[in-house]
Amino acid sequence: MKTHLFVTLLLLTSTAWAEFRAGAAKVDITPKLWPVQMVGSFHERLADKAHDPLYARAIVCDDGETRLAIVIVDNCLIGRNYLDRAKALAAKRTKVRADRILVAATHTHTAPPGKDRRTNRDDAAHRAYFKQLVEGIAESIVRAGKNLAPAELAHGVALVPEEIFNRRWHMKPGGIAVNPFGSPNDIVRMNPPRNLIDRPAGPTDPEVHFISLRESGADGRPIALLANYSLHYVGGLPTGGVSADYFGVFAGHIEKALGKDAGFVGLMSNGTSGDLNNISFRVPRPRQKPMQRMNEVAQLVADRVLAAHKTVRFSKDVSLAMEQTELTLKNRQPTAKEVAYAEAVLAGTAPKPLSGLAEAYAHRTLGLANGPREEKIILQALRLGEVGITSIPCEVLCEIGLTLKAKSPLPQATFTIELANGHNGYLPTPRQHARGGYETWLGTCTLEITASIKIEKALLAMLEKVAGKD
Ligand SMILES: [Zn+2]
């Protein structure tokens, strides 16, 4: 009788002292067939080699009740259809549910296409790459799951204000160019000529949040470190090769400094960097050698993270919670006037002056006019211990990330991983929409004007839910 009671109590309380476990793995997703296109430019760029390897880097965490996975992929942007496929494969092969998986692209501009696009080449190399990408993401989750071990988690934050600049600028008279829709009425300009800049049109976010995982017990073998910084990418690479950009170099530094063996994984996720890049507009930098800037940025961010890492406190009392929702948003529709202008551009009859990007945007305008009216996007809120993570499938403007950080109910920290679970263009606030500029242009930005308000509202409600769960 006594034994029976004891067993019952054990069952009742077992979840309360279930062990927190974590595992990590990375899978090489460098293309095997060449040449491949690289995404992130208006003209076609081809690669016939790799400057450095591309990876899918995964963390799997389990608190006895919830198992979740975070995968950071060296790609510019990945279509939801491919990510859904990767998640389904991983769910079939592991104990991670598809809606407990966050997969995000880093936004390196030197990786093969990960999304169906009008300008994609459809040949053996590219078809093979889509398969390799999907397989590699799924495989990274499978391997990370196999590496699950009793673990501890710590959170820290470093500040790197000097490597990010808001790239949208109010201009002095004469500084606004005609946009791809034939209008001279944009109020701000992206990556403008220096001589006419007045003031930046938005804030920056210097925070580099990180989550560190290590095995519990005397040995404390490091498992992984996931960082988050709001920097678009760095670039400055020699032509003709794929690269993981500064994201990969950062991960390499962290792996060298903290990893006791090859199993340790460093990850750099992209924050809300839709309007933040590495160009020092006010103080021009001297011309740099290929890869120099990307190496310098990665070194500085890694140094600051490693310094902050020395003071963090690990806890093995970690509970997890994750919420996923699908939000239906309207796609923007061009007006009859905008459609007529696009058709005139393509017919060569549009009035001058013409933007150099008019033709590219004419295709995008007509693409939206003929495309789906609605989009179902995935939003996620995760809690790992006291730390909140939100995910958005867009290139998110910085002020949205700052709002989520400020309004999050989680007391310690919350950060956003962008370009997660799909790609739906840029996400500006209505305030930034009114100012125009590249990030708001029809086609670069495809979701309805009030999308950011609806997304913020949904994510904050989801954060409330994960904050309230034990
Ligand atoms: Zn971008």
Residues whose N, C-alpha, C, O or C-beta is under 5 A from the ligand:
A	BS01	ZN	E395
